[in-house]
Amino acid sequence: MKGLFPGATRRLSFVQVWLQDGSEVGVEGYGLPFSNPSHPSEGWLNRLEPIVGDKTLVDIIDQRHFTFVVHKPCDVLRRDWHENEMPPPFCYPYGTVHDWDLERFDSLICSNQGYQFWPSWSFDDQNAHTAALVHSQVQDIRWLCHAAEQIVQQRFLACFVTTKDGENVGDKTPSSFAIVSLTSEFLNRYDTPWRHLIRDGFLKLELYNNPEDGRHTSVCDAKIVDRPTKIDAVRSAHATKNELVLQIRRRYTAANELEFRMSLQRALVLGSGFWSVLRRFKAAPASSRKASEGLEASTAKLSLDESVPVTLPCVPEVNLLDIRDPAMLDALMAEVLPTDRPRFRQYFSKRALGIGLMTAVETLGPIFASAPTNVAVNTFATRLYAVSSGVVDRYNKGKREKNRIRRKLVIRGHNEEEHEAFQRLLQHPDGAGDAGSRLWKKPGAWSLHLSKAYWLLACLRSPAVSDLHPNDSFALHRLRRDLDADHKFARLRSVASGAISWEDYISGRMAADIVCGTPAQSCGKLYHDWKNTKAKGFAIDEAASMTRPDLYSVWGNTMMPCILAGDEKQLPPAVMTLDEKDSQGNAINRLGREARISPLEFFMGLGMPVYR
């Protein structure tokens, strides 16, 4: 044995393992994409070439008796490997039910306090995976909810002063300032949650006649004043450092392939490979012309057979560069550095499970593009439209009208702010910069560029936005023709173009190629159905800063093609309670480290090949 391991510096021991009847080997990491052309392991893992004699990897795994050489003395192994001394398998203490139930969450958190768990890069089963991700998010916010519920029960004395001309924050109407006296006890007890709760600068102020009253008499909108000493009325009231200065306004209230794909995705997110899935399913060889059909074609002839041996290649592959028009492919390749083009084509023409970086959307179909924040989505939408414009302009150069292609219609999705901003731009077409601002409300994330309002205003020939380009989407030009031909929209066309004033004006089927929105917006009523019925793939930017639950809310669970782009040096997902502890020293979020693992980092940690 020493001859086999000449570099051993300590005693070597044999450990023999026999499988009992009814037990079987579980293989962690089997089937994950692997590439190492210069090493024999490439053949062992990807082509089932013999490793020792005529034994392949699957032959070794199918054994019932294993012998290991361990770099430890026998007495240590007898102690540490004795069946009676080994600890039971690890299990998160959060049960098997993980749907949304705040009462159950609170009970589980309260009865299972302690140290913080180490993050996991693979999971034994779907329950462990779900428990870790659900509680990494729930525990990050429930403590803050409890603190908020306690804070809202506090009563503080306040004095009120009125504003003078020019002292109002973003409003011409005179309002009042409230100087709220916070106690030192309150600030010491709620220091951390209070800082989180007031971060956006907006509050609701409840007014009571007496501290003992059970119900408030009124509610006001309030903004925290950052520099109160610049306001005469506040300075004269001698506000101290423990006093919170608010500008307030009275609030007024107005009235069998799908099963396989899902099994693949469940195995993927567990991070332990596809051995169990591939033992159950057998895929007949198939090929497809369309990139969007690559995964479907590879799974189209599946049969469930417990006795079928595993064959390679193991998982379906998708050609993300399956573009039939060579000129279109050349135009796309111009976006890539010449020295990188061969490597780019090789990488994207054969992507396991359809996961990788993707810029070719010509044949895949509609895409839902997302990123972790509103700012990142804005930037991603702008870049997508710029790339589409550049590719189309290069392709169309020198071509006749009938042979020209059009730019992809990129829509930056927003919520209810969209309608308000659209009306403001009809009224004030020169106020694009302020169209999304709303007084006495937390500033929204809406921006005009590439939004639905942007494209509709362009179709209506509004001076608030750039006119349609000849290369813009056919859907946009068709919408303009339809609006021009329909007499019901005559007044709308007139006010948008400036032919009539806003005062005179006062007396959806979606055709987008790419819709951009945050994970929360992808689940909202405006985009949920389109995402689930029309989207043929997903693109995620700044994936190093997104949480895995956010990715799942966008991507779903049917193994659709998904491209994750990002920089592993970016800040990881934000976790409020990473190192926070309660007064007894227990970790507030026992899965805070788990929450810090982004989907990009997780899949890279699995060894998925990355295009750089």
Protein Blocks (a to p, Z undefined) as FASTA:
>chain_A
ZZmmmmbcbdcddddddddehiacddehihiacddfkbmklmmmmnopafbhjbcfklmm
mpcbdcddddbdfklmmmmmpmklpccddddfebjbfcdcfklmmmmmmmmgcddddddf
bdfblklmmmmmmmmmmmmmmmmmmmmmmmmmpccddddddddehiaghiabdcdddddd
ddfklmmmmmmmmmmmmmnopacddddfbfklmbdfbdcdddddfblmlpmklmmnopaf
kbccddddddddddfklmmmmmmmmmmmnonojklmmmmpccdddddfblklmmmmmmmm
gccdfkbccdddfbdcddfklcfblklmmmmmmmpcfklmmmmmmmmmocghhiacdfbf
klnopcddddfbfklmmmmmmmmmmmmmmmmmmmmgopafklpccdddddddddfklmmm
mmmmmmmmmlmmmmmpcehiacdfbdfehpaklmmmmmnopakbccddfklcfklmmmmm
mmmmpmklmmmmmmmnopacfklmmmpccfbfbdcddfklmmmmklmmmmmmmmgbdcde
hklmpcfklmmmmnomnopacdddddfkbccdddfklmgccfkopafblmlmmmmpcfkl
mmmmnopacdZZ
